Amino acid sequence: MKVSKTRFYQTRRLIRACFLAISLATVYSPAIAQETRLPSIGGSGGGLISGQQESDIGQQVMVSIRRSAPRITDPLVYDYLSAIIYRLVPSAPLQNRNLTLALIDSPAINAFAVPGGIVGVNGGLFLNAATEQQFASVLAHELAHLSQRHFARRLEQQETSAPLTLAGMIAGIVLSAVTQSDIGIAAIAGTQALAVQNMLSYSRSNEQEADRVGLDILATAGMDPRGMPEMFEIMMRQNRLQGNQVPEYLSTHPLTQSRVSDTRNRAEQYPQQDIPDGQEYHLIRSRLQVHYASSPEVAMQTFEAYLNRPDAKRNDAIRYGLAVAYLENGQPDKAADVLKDLLSRNPGRITFQVTLAEVLIDQKRLGEARKLLQEALARNPGNYPITFTLAQTEIADGNGVAAAEHLQQLARQLPAQEHLWLTLAEAEGMARNIVGVHRARAEYYALMGDLESAQRQLRQAQEKLPAGSPQRQVVTERLAEITSRLNARRNS
């Protein structure tokens, strides 16, 4: 549908104003004209916005992300991201350490933080950060924004007493950025704008503070603060390659050479240490390189070329990437050979075990996959990637009861992962547990913000359970919670 020039410029001005009003100037995005980016919204010491209000904002933003943003649901990627985040968290002065991670399926380099402990990362961050130290520096910067509660401080300066009115604006900005479309315009247009000029005067100081706190987080967590200026330099190089066309909403707080120099000087004040990257980072990076390749064949050719380099023959991350590319290219036998060799020299490496199990599932060798994963799970109880892949094995083998048991455990462990509830509903259906199907679907709908559908599913579950049974009591209590939330929403 053709859009008039007037509406186009109105829309552009609206987005620009909203970004300027809320963005805290995080520059984790190369200056590519056709890309928008996610704002970094954090927040230290706001007295007008409570922790509960921030939590409510975060929940609303997550609902919008779940509904509209492309997501990475790969358990191996999520597990690594969780591990590195929670390596950094003890070193961050966060009041609330209960974080929700959002993995956005986009090759653009980006990360963001939202009130309520929402930390988002684009898959493209793995592609652009050559080392784990560089990758961690982006996360440390985002945790710094959260720990300093920059968002709340901005609201306090504006004497704004109704922060929840901004939830739709924040969600719209996030969605417009991650989907690179107008999908968030309606959410932005329906909210109040802030006094832009007053907000802008704080953006540079907030960024400097986030840089400083982020460097401390890295050093205290046993990582190299020098990763931050290195990451900045990568972004500067990308900007130059793109003709230095900085997006308009970054014009008031660009990633300047002076900021890079300042961060480098600060990083050099920390003791010089040789801190090696963890192998897992490079394995996950290779996995995502295959994911974002233009085709599995191109990925395969790329990793084969890497291996032809004289110093790369025994590089496990490159060989792992080649195995994943073989699998995606419909060559599971070749993938299995590479993975078995990797496991012979790295026994117990979960990423290799899970990926080999994926190959075995693809080959319909379900008994072998089950045995491999059960042995791995015995050594690593509760591990997310192992348990999920074992559940997938059982689903492929038509064993819904066993799959549901594994998925129930994971859903209790990671209740905010909506795809787990959908997969659990599938397993419960296979097991002919209709009550289980209704309950799993109810949790999925609740996470998606569709409380009416969640309520309906729970009522259907309740009707199928005998009066006075413990399970009916659990369903009744959950139904009361959902109904209460639904009534509160209708009355607000």
Secondary structure by P-SEA (a helix, b strand, c coil): ccccaaaaaaaaaaaaaaaaacccccccccccccbbbbbbccccccccccaaaaaaaaaaaaaaaaacbbbbccaaaaaaaaaaaaaacccccccccbbbbbbbccccccccccccbbbbbbcccccccccaaaaaaaaaaaaaaaaaaaaaaaaaaacccccccaaaaaaaaaaaaccccccaaaaaaaccccccccccccaaaaaaaaaaaaaaaaaaaccccaaaaaaaaaaaaaaaaaccccccccccccccaaaaaaaaaaaaacccccccccaaaaaaaaaaaaaacccaaaaaaaaaaaaacccccccaaaaaaaaaaaaaaccaaaaaaaaaaaaaacccaaaaaaaaaaaaaaacaaaaaaaaaaaaaaaccccaaaaaaaaaaaaaaccaaaaaaaaaaaaaaccccaaaaaaaaaaaaaacaaaaaaaaaaaaaaaacaaaaaaaaaaaaaaacccccaaaaaaaaaaaaaaaaaaaaaac
